[in-house]
Amino acid sequence: MSRDLVVAFPDETVVDAARKMAENDVGSVIVVDKYDRSRVVGVLTESDIVKRVVARGLNPSETLVEEVMTRNPIIVEEDTPLRVAADIMRERGIGHLPVVDKAGRLKGVITRTDIVRIAPGLIEYLYVVSGSERPAEEEGEE
């Protein structure tokens, strides 16, 4: 889990959020309440920007984050096992999973990259539970 969070506010423009992503080399920003930075209200990903802004011909300098973010994102509590988080991400097709404490305060985010970096054994687990075959270049590697 990454604790170095990149956050945006609902009333920021998409271009400002995209700049934060680029400056911090991340694929998403966690959107937090403007008056309570610990309360998650959404997630904005690179994919959201492409599909909900660029593909629709919207101007990212005029479009607000709240107009195109994923509202009420799936979140997990910080004591959620990594394998459970990985399952949630796979089942829901999401790459960024906000992590909160018992009181619902934002503590971090789990990304697909985090899972691969932190728990390489999960790669094999994900292949098994998804029923997918490993790519040919990975077969036989140990």
Secondary structure, 3 states (H helix, E strand, C coil): CECCCCEECCCCEHHHHHHHHHHHCCCEEEEEECCEEEEEEEEEEHHHHHHHHHCCCCCCCCCEHHHHCEECCCCEECCCCHHHHHHHHHHHCCCEEEEECCCCCEEEEEEHHHHHHHCCHHHHHHHHHHCCCCCHHHCCCC
